[in-house]
Amino acid sequence: MDTKFQWTNFYMELATALLEYKNNRSELIEKLKTIFSDAGMNFPFKEKGKETYEDICPFTIFGSFNKGITNANRIALLEQFAKQFSIKSAVPTEFDGIPVVMNLSAWFFAYKGNRGEHDIDNLWNLLEKAIAYSDEASAENKNAFIAAYDTVTKQKMIKWNITMGLYWVRPYTFINLDSTNRAFITDVDNMPHYFTTIFSDINKGLPDGTSYLFMCEQAKNALNQKEYEYHSFPELSYCAWKSSQVGKTEEPPTKTVDSNVKETDYWIYSPGDNACMWDEFYKNGIMGIGWDEVTNLKDFASKEEIKEFMKKVYDASYSYKNNAHCLWQFANEIKVGDVVFVKKGMHKIIGRGIVTSDYIYDSSRNTYKHIRKVDWQNNGEWEHPGQAVMKTLTNISAYPDYVQKLLDLFAEDTPEEVSEQKEIKYPPYSKDDFLNEVYMDEDTYNTLTELLEAKYNVILQGAPGVGKTFAAKRLAYSIMGQKDTSRVAMVQFHQSYSYEDFIQGYRPSKEGFELENGAFYKFCKEAEEDNERPYFFIIDEINRGNLSKILGELMMLIEKDKRGEKIKLLYSNEWFTVPQNVRIIGMMNTADRSLALMDYALRRRFAFFDFAPAFSSEGFKNYLAEKNSPKLESLITVVESLNNTISSDESLGDGFRIGHSYFCTDDEITDEWLKSVVEYEVIPLIKEYWFDEPTKVRDWSATLRSAIK
């Protein structure tokens, strides 16, 4: 057995030990309470936030330390598991090849009121049959496993996560089919052609027991051929994870926030004096920055601290204002997924890449110890348009025309100009990923995607804070099957937004006026060249703009049955079309009383999908259970009551209800955070709603404040 994956011994022994408590789960829960208490952590197994579980399944126990927690906390927990269950295998300190579940979906069974009578019993039975089959793959054990698996997969909370659970308990028998692994094993570069052909439809749904075991067997056969560097499921899972790291950090994520939802930033950067480090950086897939005497930049809380430290270790007579700003940006403001243009001097561009890691302080390096990992896409030499800035690192996102000129340098690359170009591999993103992050049930998701496909244009409408913007890009990613930011564009309409901004128009230039293309024009041209894949154009605050004015003659072309037809544009007299593969997603705040309704000609071109507050959804209940904050739960109860009052108010209605996203955070729930939400977000909103009813505002404000005392 590969010693690199020492966790496998521990996990298998723990699974066997847990099975002894199949018929004594009350004692098991007491042991779990001791484990979490001795590890200094809150007991996570609670019904709807407060009531401790009376029963538990083995896969949920494994999920408690295979989710977004730090390795230090994971090790602390496993040390206590080893103590309580007399595990002889060494407690692992490395966790290569282990898939983790989302923090808000680490349970393998539903809350008491929503789960079947035998759901937890069925999960224990599956563990028993999985271990028996792993020990002896007889026909009898195989059939028993298939029956247990097929029973469990019909239960609530069971999706692809069950294959992760089976992999945890017997990692050399059962293959993990999370989205990362599915993307990896269906790529012909990673598995034999016959295998990828057989399982090309794997993403259509969780396989039944017979198909799943067949897949496990076929995957084992493929790995036994020694054609690949991975020869076991743990090695396969680790390689799949490594290959997916464009847009992610080295460690499994500890937050459920999708960093790619943030807009891409663009940077211009010099790899050392006159690009002296470029060859090394390109070869090693990194970017680095100097000032090595300044230690780990994450130890500094502000630019000011970096500046004062630089004065101490260098020359105190200098201000170091710009240098501290540069170091701070390098460590804290560059994001995974950002694009970096590499310059040499002020007149040459020599490369372009995508940032793939957070900041790393590598003390083992002799120089340039401050680094980030980068997937360098281009290496060559291009003339810089004009003169580049002199600073080592500059965020140029605020200058879209300049960014476009740099992007255009790479649009017509030829083999003579570029020594190497790589295809960008975007992280996979599935329907299950969407449902894990967005508080929406599967039926509603299916309705929304079918609506978008039927109409091509959908407006997500709802009250403030219901998660419209949060869901829009994730909806696009889930349909594409990956977080391909190159096929998603987003603009925000406002009262001054015009046809010239959206399609094309004349802009002042040195020579007078120049015809420039707008955001939607450029997007459609890109989509037209890649017409076999869907593209998504997202419009925030779509009803804030004058749509008839913004769309102009394109009002007709956005209709589904008019896609592909051509019309002459107003300014250029050019024939233009909106491609079949472009989908438009708009967002509209129903509580904005300053806005006029869309006219009927536009309304019939869009489908309208209502987003409601999701306080009663399974996902939000899981969120509350994860946060384990009685004050937050008390506040939510008050807000639900407040929403009922708003709904029944004739001057307001459902469209003015307060959304759940006001109360969602990745950080710890503190009294200060709760007070801030109430005082500076919720109360100002109800003051606006009931500006002419001060008594109602005063009463509800008092009720909200008392909920978090």
C-alpha positions in Angstrom: 0.0 0.0 0.0 1.3 3.4 -0.9 2.7 5.0 2.3 1.9 8.5 0.9 -1.8 7.8 1.6 -1.4 6.8 5.3 -4.9 8.2 6.0 -6.4 5.1 4.2 -5.3 2.7 7.0 -6.8 5.0 9.7 -10.0 5.6 7.9 -10.6 1.9 7.2 -9.9 0.9 10.8 -12.2 3.6 12.0 -15.0 2.5 9.7 -14.7 -1.1 11.1 -14.7 0.2 14.6 -17.8 2.3 14.0 -19.7 -0.7 12.6 -19.5 -2.3 16.1 -21.9 0.4 17.3 -24.5 -0.3 14.6 -26.9 -1.5 17.3 -25.7 0.7 20.1 -26.0 4.2 18.6 -26.8 6.0 21.9 -23.5 5.0 23.3 -21.9 6.1 20.1 -23.4 9.6 20.4 -22.0 9.9 23.9 -18.5 9.0 22.6 -18.9 11.6 19.9 -19.8 14.3 22.4 -16.6 13.4 24.3 -14.5 13.5 21.1 -15.6 17.0 20.2 -15.4 18.3 23.7 -11.9 17.0 24.2 -10.9 18.4 20.8 -12.2 21.8 21.9 -14.9 22.0 19.3 -18.7 22.5 19.2 -20.7 19.3 18.9 -22.0 19.6 15.3 -24.7 16.9 15.3 -27.9 18.8 16.1 -31.5 18.8 14.8 -32.4 22.2 13.4 -29.8 24.0 15.4 -30.5 23.1 19.0 -31.7 19.6 19.7 -28.9 17.0 19.8 -29.2 14.1 17.5 -30.8 11.0 19.0 -29.4 8.9 16.2 -26.6 9.1 13.7 -25.1 7.4 10.6 -21.5 6.4 10.0 -21.1 8.5 6.8 -22.2 11.7 8.6 -19.6 11.0 11.3 -17.0 10.8 8.6 -18.4 14.0 7.0 -17.7 15.9 10.3 -14.0 15.8 9.7 -14.0 15.6 5.9 -15.5 19.0 5.2 -14.1 22.6 5.1 -12.1 22.6 8.3 -8.4 23.2 8.8 -6.0 20.3 8.8 -5.1 21.2 12.4 -8.7 20.8 13.5 -9.0 17.6 11.5 -5.9 16.1 13.2 -7.2 17.1 16.6 -10.5 15.4 16.0 -8.8 12.2 14.6 -6.6 12.0 17.6 -9.7 11.9 19.8 -11.3 9.3 17.5 -8.2 7.2 17.8 -8.4 7.5 21.6 -12.1 6.7 21.9 -12.1 3.8 19.5 -8.6 2.3 20.2 -7.4 2.9 16.6 -4.0 1.3 16.2 -3.1 3.0 12.8 -1.2 6.2 13.0 -3.2 9.4 13.0 -2.7 10.9 9.6 -1.2 14.3 9.2 -1.5 14.5 5.4 -4.8 14.2 3.6 -3.9 13.8 -0.1 -6.7 12.4 -2.2 -9.5 12.9 0.2 -12.6 14.6 -1.2 -14.5 17.0 1.2 -18.2 17.8 1.4 -19.5 21.3 1.6 -19.8 22.5 5.2 -23.6 23.1 4.8 -24.2 19.6 3.4 -22.1 17.4 5.5 -25.2 15.3 6.6 -26.2 12.1 4.9 -29.7 12.1 6.3 -32.5 14.8 6.6 -33.8 16.4 9.8 -36.2 14.3 11.9 -39.4 15.6 10.4 -38.2 15.1 6.8 -36.5 11.7 6.9 -37.9 8.3 6.5 -38.3 6.0 9.5 -35.4 3.7 8.4 -33.1 6.1 6.6 -30.4 6.0 9.2 -30.7 2.2 9.6 -30.3 1.9 5.8 -27.1 3.9 5.9 -25.6 1.6 8.6 -26.7 -1.4 6.6 -24.9 0.0 3.6 -21.7 0.4 5.6 -21.9 -3.2 6.8 -22.5 -4.5 3.2 -19.7 -2.3 1.8 -17.1 -3.6 4.3 -18.3 -7.2 3.6 -18.0 -6.7 -0.1 -14.6 -5.1 0.2 -13.3 -8.0 2.3 -14.8 -10.7 -0.1 -16.2 -9.8 -3.5 -18.5 -12.9 -3.6 -21.7 -12.9 -5.6 -23.7 -13.0 -2.4 -21.9 -9.9 -0.9 -22.1 -8.1 -4.2 -25.8 -8.5 -4.5 -26.3 -7.5 -0.9 -24.2 -4.3 -1.4 -26.2 -3.4 -4.6 -29.5 -3.8 -2.7 -28.3 -1.7 0.2 -26.9 1.0 -2.1 -30.1 1.2 -4.2 -32.2 1.6 -1.1 -30.0 4.5 0.3 -29.8 6.4 -3.0 -33.6 6.9 -2.9 -33.3 8.8 0.4 -33.2 12.6 0.9 -29.7 14.1 1.3 -28.2 11.3 -0.8 -26.6 12.3 -4.1 -23.0 11.9 -5.3 -21.9 12.3 -1.7 -22.7 8.6 -1.0 -19.8 7.6 -3.4 -17.5 9.9 -1.3 -18.7 8.2 1.9 -18.0 4.8 0.4 -14.6 5.9 -0.7 -13.8 7.2 2.8 -14.6 3.9 4.5 -12.9 1.6 1.8 -10.8 3.8 -0.5 -9.2 1.0 -2.4 -12.6 -0.7 -3.3 -15.0 2.2 -4.1 -14.3 5.1 -6.5 -15.2 8.6 -5.4 -17.5 10.3 -8.0 -17.5 13.9 -6.9 -17.6 16.5 -9.6 -13.8 16.8 -9.7 -13.3 13.1 -10.2 -16.1 12.8 -12.7 -14.5 15.5 -14.9 -11.1 13.8 -14.6 -12.1 10.2 -15.4 -14.2 11.2 -18.4 -11.3 13.0 -20.0 -9.5 10.8 -22.6 -6.2 12.2 -21.5 -6.6 10.6 -18.1 -8.4 7.3 -18.7 -8.6 4.7 -21.6 -10.9 5.6 -24.5 -13.1 2.6 -23.8 -13.6 3.8 -20.2 -14.5 7.4 -21.1 -16.9 6.1 -23.8 -18.7 3.8 -21.4 -19.1 6.5 -18.8 -19.5 9.5 -21.0 -23.1 10.1 -19.6 -22.1 9.8 -16.0 -23.0 13.4 -15.2 -26.7 12.7 -16.1 -27.3 11.2 -12.7 -26.1 9.0 -9.9 -25.6 5.4 -11.1 -27.5 2.5 -9.5 -25.7 -0.1 -7.5 -25.0 -2.4 -10.4 -23.6 0.4 -12.6 -21.6 1.8 -9.7 -19.8 -1.5 -9.0 -19.3 -2.0 -12.7 -17.6 1.4 -12.8 -15.4 0.5 -9.8 -14.3 -2.7 -11.5 -13.6 -1.1 -14.8 -11.7 1.7 -13.2 -9.5 -0.8 -11.3 -8.8 -2.6 -14.5 -7.8 0.6 -16.2 -5.5 1.6 -13.4 -3.9 -1.9 -13.3 -2.6 -1.4 -16.9 0.2 0.9 -15.4 -0.3 3.3 -18.3 -0.9 6.2 -15.9 0.9 7.6 -12.9 -2.0 6.7 -10.6 -2.7 3.0 -9.8 -5.2 3.2 -7.1 -8.3 5.2 -6.3 -6.5 7.4 -3.7 -3.8 8.2 -6.2 -6.4 8.8 -8.9 -8.4 11.1 -6.6 -5.3 13.1 -5.7 -4.3 13.6 -9.3 -7.8 14.7 -10.2 -7.7 17.2 -7.4 -4.4 18.6 -8.6 -5.6 18.9 -12.1 -8.6 21.0 -11.0 -6.6 23.6 -9.2 -6.9 26.4 -11.8 -9.0 28.8 -9.8 -8.3 27.1 -6.4 -5.7 27.1 -3.7 -3.4 24.2 -2.7 -5.5 23.2 0.3 -9.1 22.1 0.0 -11.3 25.1 0.4 -12.3 26.1 3.9 -15.1 28.3 2.7 -18.0 27.7 0.4 -17.7 31.0 -1.4 -16.9 30.7 -5.1 -14.0 33.1 -5.8 -14.7 32.9 -9.5 -17.9 34.8 -8.9 -15.9 37.9 -8.3 -15.1 39.8 -11.4 -11.7 39.0 -12.9 -9.0 41.6 -12.2 -6.2 42.3 -14.7 -2.6 43.0 -13.6 0.6 44.1 -15.3 3.7 42.8 -13.7 7.5 42.7 -14.0 9.3 39.5 -13.0 12.4 41.1 -11.6 14.6 43.9 -12.9 14.2 43.9 -16.7 12.3 40.6 -16.4 15.4 38.8 -15.2 13.4 36.1 -13.4 11.0 35.3 -16.2 12.6 32.1 -17.5 12.6 30.6 -14.0 9.1 31.8 -13.1 7.6 30.6 -16.4 9.3 27.1 -16.1 8.1 26.7 -12.5 4.6 28.1 -13.0 5.0 30.9 -10.4 5.2 34.7 -10.1 7.4 36.2 -7.4 8.1 39.6 -5.9 11.2 40.9 -4.1 11.8 42.6 -0.7 12.9 39.2 0.8 13.8 40.8 4.2 10.1 41.4 4.7 8.9 38.1 6.1 5.5 36.4 5.6 3.2 39.1 4.3 0.2 37.5 5.9 1.6 38.4 9.3 0.9 42.1 8.6 -2.5 43.5 9.3 -2.2 46.6 7.1 0.0 48.4 4.5 1.1 50.7 7.3 2.6 47.8 9.2 4.5 46.6 6.1 5.7 50.2 5.6 7.0 50.5 9.2 8.7 47.1 9.0 10.5 48.1 5.8 11.8 51.3 7.5 13.3 49.1 10.2 15.0 46.6 7.9 16.0 49.0 5.1 16.6 52.7 5.0 14.4 54.6 7.5 14.7 57.8 5.5 12.4 56.4 2.7 8.6 56.3 2.9 8.1 52.9 1.2 4.5 53.9 0.5 4.4 52.5 -3.1 6.5 49.4 -2.2 4.2 48.6 0.8 1.2 49.0 -1.4 2.7 46.6 -4.0 3.5 44.0 -1.4 0.0 44.3 0.1 -1.6 43.9 -3.3 0.5 40.9 -4.1 -0.5 39.1 -0.8 -4.1 40.3 -0.4 -5.7 41.7 -3.5 -4.7 39.4 -6.3 -7.3 36.7 -6.6 -7.3 33.2 -7.9 -8.5 33.5 -11.5 -7.0 36.9 -12.1 -5.1 37.5 -15.3 -1.5 38.7 -15.2 0.3 40.3 -18.2 4.1 40.1 -17.9 6.2 43.1 -19.1 9.8 43.6 -19.9 10.8 47.2 -19.5 8.2 49.7 -20.7 7.8 48.5 -24.3 7.5 44.7 -24.3 4.9 42.2 -23.2 6.5 38.7 -22.8 3.7 36.6 -21.3 0.2 36.1 -19.9 -1.1 33.8 -17.3 -3.9 33.0 -14.8 -3.3 33.0 -11.0 -4.0 29.6 -9.5 -3.1 30.0 -5.8 -3.3 32.3 -2.9 -0.1 34.0 -1.6 2.7 31.7 -0.5 5.8 32.6 1.6 8.4 30.1 0.5 11.3 30.5 2.9 13.3 27.8 1.1 13.9 30.0 -1.9 17.1 32.0 -2.0 15.4 35.0 -3.6 11.9 36.1 -4.4 10.3 34.3 -1.5 6.9 35.9 -1.9 5.2 33.9 -4.7 1.9 32.8 -6.2 1.3 29.9 -8.6 0.3 30.9 -12.1 -0.8 28.9 -15.1 1.2 30.7 -17.8 -0.8 30.6 -21.0 1.6 32.5 -23.3 5.4 33.0 -23.6 6.8 35.2 -26.4 7.4 38.8 -27.2 4.8 41.5 -28.2 5.1 45.2 -28.6 3.4 47.0 -25.7 0.7 49.5 -26.9 2.4 52.8 -25.9 4.5 52.9 -22.8 3.9 50.6 -19.8 3.8 51.8 -16.2 7.1 51.6 -14.3 5.8 49.9 -11.1 6.5 46.2 -10.5 2.8 45.4 -10.1 -0.3 47.4 -11.2 -4.0 46.6 -11.2 -5.2 47.8 -14.6 -8.8 46.6 -14.3 -10.1 50.1 -14.1 -8.8 50.8 -17.7 -10.9 48.4 -19.9 -9.7 49.9 -23.2 -6.1 49.3 -22.2 -6.9 45.8 -21.0 -8.6 45.1 -24.3 -5.5 46.2 -26.2 -3.4 43.8 -24.2 -5.8 41.0 -24.7 -5.9 41.7 -28.4 -2.1 41.1 -28.5 -2.9 37.4 -28.0 -5.9 37.2 -30.3 -3.9 36.4 -33.4 -1.0 34.3 -32.1 0.9 32.3 -34.6 3.4 29.4 -33.9 6.3 31.8 -34.7 5.1 34.4 -32.2 4.3 32.0 -29.3 6.6 29.4 -28.0 3.9 27.7 -26.0 0.2 28.0 -25.5 -1.9 26.0 -23.0 -5.6 25.3 -23.0 -7.2 26.8 -19.9 -8.8 24.1 -17.7 -11.6 25.6 -15.6 -12.8 24.0 -12.4 -15.8 21.7 -12.8 -19.1 22.9 -11.5 -22.2 20.7 -11.5 -25.9 20.9 -10.7 -25.1 19.4 -7.3 -22.5 22.1 -6.7 -25.2 24.7 -7.4 -27.7 23.0 -5.0 -25.0 22.9 -2.3 -24.4 26.7 -2.6 -27.8 28.1 -3.5 -30.8 27.6 -1.2 -33.0 26.0 -3.9 -34.5 22.5 -4.2 -33.8 20.3 -7.2 -37.3 20.6 -8.7 -37.1 24.4 -8.6 -33.6 24.3 -10.2 -34.9 22.0 -13.0 -37.8 24.4 -13.6 -35.4 27.4 -13.9 -33.0 25.7 -16.3 -35.9 24.4 -18.4 -37.3 27.9 -18.5 -34.0 29.4 -19.6 -33.7 26.8 -22.4 -37.2 27.3 -23.5 -37.1 31.1 -23.6 -33.3 31.9 -23.9 -34.0 35.1 -21.8 -34.9 34.9 -18.1 -35.3 37.6 -15.4 -34.7 36.6 -11.8 -37.0 38.8 -9.8 -37.4 39.1 -6.0 -37.0 41.1 -2.9 -33.7 42.5 -1.7 -31.3 39.8 -0.3 -32.9 36.7 -1.8 -29.7 35.8 -3.6 -30.5 36.7 -7.2 -27.0 38.0 -8.0 -25.4 35.2 -6.0 -27.3 32.6 -8.0 -26.9 34.0 -11.5 -23.3 33.1 -12.4 -23.6 29.8 -10.5 -26.6 29.0 -12.7 -24.5 29.6 -15.8 -21.6 27.6 -14.4 -23.9 24.6 -13.5 -25.3 24.6 -17.1 -21.8 24.8 -18.6 -20.5 22.1 -16.2 -17.5 24.3 -15.3 -16.6 27.7 -14.0 -15.7 29.0 -17.4 -15.5 32.7 -16.7 -14.6 33.4 -20.4 -18.2 32.5 -21.4 -19.9 34.7 -18.8 -20.2 38.5 -18.9 -21.9 40.8 -16.5 -23.1 44.4 -16.7 -25.2 46.6 -14.5 -27.9 48.8 -16.0 -28.5 52.3 -14.7 -30.5 55.3 -15.9 -27.6 56.7 -17.9 -26.8 53.3 -19.6 -27.2 53.6 -23.3 -27.3 51.9 -26.7 -23.7 53.2 -27.2 -22.6 51.4 -24.0 -24.4 48.2 -24.9 -24.1 47.8 -28.7 -21.9 50.5 -30.3 -21.4 54.2 -30.6 -19.0 57.0 -31.2 -16.5 58.0 -28.5 -14.1 60.9 -28.4 -10.6 60.1 -29.5 -7.4 62.1 -30.4 -8.5 62.4 -34.0 -12.1 63.4 -33.2 -14.7 60.6 -32.7 -14.2 56.9 -33.1 -16.8 54.1 -33.4 -16.4 51.7 -30.5 -18.2 48.5 -29.9 -20.2 47.9 -26.6 -20.2 45.0 -24.1 -23.0 43.0 -25.7 -21.7 43.4 -29.3 -18.3 42.1 -28.2 -19.8 39.2 -26.3 -22.0 38.1 -29.2 -19.0 38.1 -31.5 -17.1 35.9 -29.1 -20.1 33.5 -28.8 -20.5 33.4 -32.5 -17.1 31.9 -33.0 -17.8 29.2 -30.4 -21.4 28.4 -31.3 -21.4 24.8 -30.0 -21.2 25.9 -26.4 -23.6 28.1 -24.4 -22.6 31.7 -23.4 -24.3 33.7 -20.6 -24.8 37.5 -20.6 -25.9 38.6 -17.1 -27.6 42.0 -16.6 -27.9 43.2 -13.0 -30.7 45.8 -12.2 -32.1 45.2 -15.6 -35.2 47.4 -14.9 -33.1 50.4 -14.0 -32.2 51.0 -17.6 -34.4 52.2 -20.4 -34.5 48.9 -22.2 -36.1 50.1 -25.4 -33.3 52.7 -25.7 -30.5 50.3 -24.7 -31.5 47.4 -27.0 -32.6 49.5 -30.0 -33.0 47.4 -33.1 -31.8 44.3 -31.2 -35.1 44.1 -29.3 -36.3 41.8 -32.0 -33.1 39.7 -32.3 -33.1 38.6 -28.6 -36.3 36.6 -29.1 -35.6 32.9 -29.3 -37.2 32.4 -32.7 -35.3 35.4 -34.1 -31.9 34.2 -33.0 -29.5 33.9 -36.0 -31.4 36.4 -38.1 -29.5 39.5 -39.2 -30.3 43.2 -38.9 -28.3 46.4 -39.8 -26.8 48.3 -36.9 -27.6 51.9 -36.4 -24.1 53.4 -36.6 -22.0 51.0 -38.6 -24.5 49.8 -41.1 -23.1 46.4 -40.3 -25.2 43.2 -40.5 -25.4 41.8 -36.9 -27.0 38.8 -35.3 -27.5 37.5 -31.7 -26.2 33.9 -31.8 -28.3 30.9 -30.8 -25.9 30.0 -28.0 -26.3 33.3 -26.1 -28.5 33.2 -23.0 -29.5 36.4 -21.2 -30.1 36.4 -17.4 -31.4 39.6 -15.9 -31.9 40.5 -12.2 -34.7 42.7 -11.0 -35.4 44.0 -7.5 -39.1 43.9 -6.9 -38.9 46.2 -3.9 -37.6 49.2 -5.9 -40.6 51.5 -6.1 -38.8 54.2 -8.1 -38.8 52.0 -11.2 -41.4 51.7 -13.9 -42.5 48.3 -15.1 -41.1 46.9 -18.2 -43.2 47.5 -21.3 -45.2 44.6 -22.7 -43.1 44.3 -25.9 -40.0 43.6 -23.8 -41.9 41.5 -21.2 -43.0 38.9 -23.8 -39.3 38.4 -24.7 -38.4 37.3 -21.2 -39.5 34.6 -18.8 -39.9 35.8 -15.2 -38.7 33.6 -12.3 -39.5 34.6 -8.7 -36.8 34.3 -6.1 -38.3 34.1 -2.6 -36.6 34.3 0.8 -35.3 30.8 1.6 -35.5 30.7 5.4 -37.5 27.4 5.2 -35.2 25.7 2.7 -33.2 22.7 3.7 -30.0 24.5 2.8 -30.7 27.5 5.1 -31.6 25.2 7.9 -28.3 23.4 7.5 -26.6 26.8 7.5 -28.3 27.6 10.9 -27.3 24.3 12.3 -23.7 24.8 11.1 -23.5 28.3 12.7 -25.1 27.0 15.9 -26.0 30.6 17.1 -29.2 30.8 19.2 -29.3 34.6 18.7 -29.2 34.2 14.9 -32.0 31.7 15.1 -34.0 34.0 17.3 -33.5 36.9 14.8 -34.6 34.7 11.9 -37.8 33.8 13.7 -38.5 37.5 14.1 -37.7 38.2 10.4 -40.0 35.5 9.2 -42.8 37.1 11.2 -41.8 40.5 9.8 -42.0 39.1 6.3 -45.5 37.8 7.0 -46.5 41.4 8.0 -44.9 42.8 4.9 -46.6 40.3 2.6 -50.0 41.2 4.1 -49.5 44.9 3.8 -51.5 46.1 0.8 -48.9 48.8 0.0 -46.0 46.3 0.0 -46.6 42.6 -0.7 -44.3 39.6 -1.3 -41.9 41.5 -3.4 -40.8 43.5 -0.4 -39.9 40.7 1.9 -36.5 40.6 3.5 -34.2 38.0 1.9 -32.0 35.4 3.6 -28.7 36.5 2.3 -28.6 39.4 4.7 -28.0 36.8 7.4 -25.4 34.6 5.6 -21.7 34.9 6.2 -18.6 32.7 6.1 -17.3 34.3 9.2 -18.2 33.5 12.8 -21.5 34.8 14.1 -20.7 37.5 16.7 -22.9 39.9 18.6 -21.2 42.8 16.7 -22.1 41.2 13.3 -25.7 40.6 14.3 -26.0 44.2 15.6 -24.6 45.5 12.4 -27.0 43.6 10.2 -30.0 44.7 12.3 -29.0 48.4 12.7 -27.5 49.2 9.3 -29.3 46.8 6.9 -32.7 45.6 8.1 -34.0 48.6 10.1 -33.1 51.1 7.4 -35.0 48.9 4.9 -38.2 48.9 7.0 -37.8 52.6 7.6 -38.0 53.1 3.8 -40.9 50.7 3.5 -43.0 52.3 6.3 -41.7 55.9 6.0 -45.3 57.2 6.7 -45.9 54.8 9.6 -43.3 55.6 12.3 -45.0 53.6 15.0 -44.8 50.4 13.0 -41.1 51.1 12.3 -40.4 51.8 16.0 -42.2 48.6 17.2 -40.5 46.3 14.7 -37.1 47.9 15.3 -37.5 47.2 19.0 -38.5 43.6 18.3 -35.5 43.0 16.0 -33.1 44.5 18.6 -34.6 42.4 21.4 -34.1 39.2 19.4 -30.3 39.5 19.5 -29.9 40.7 23.1 
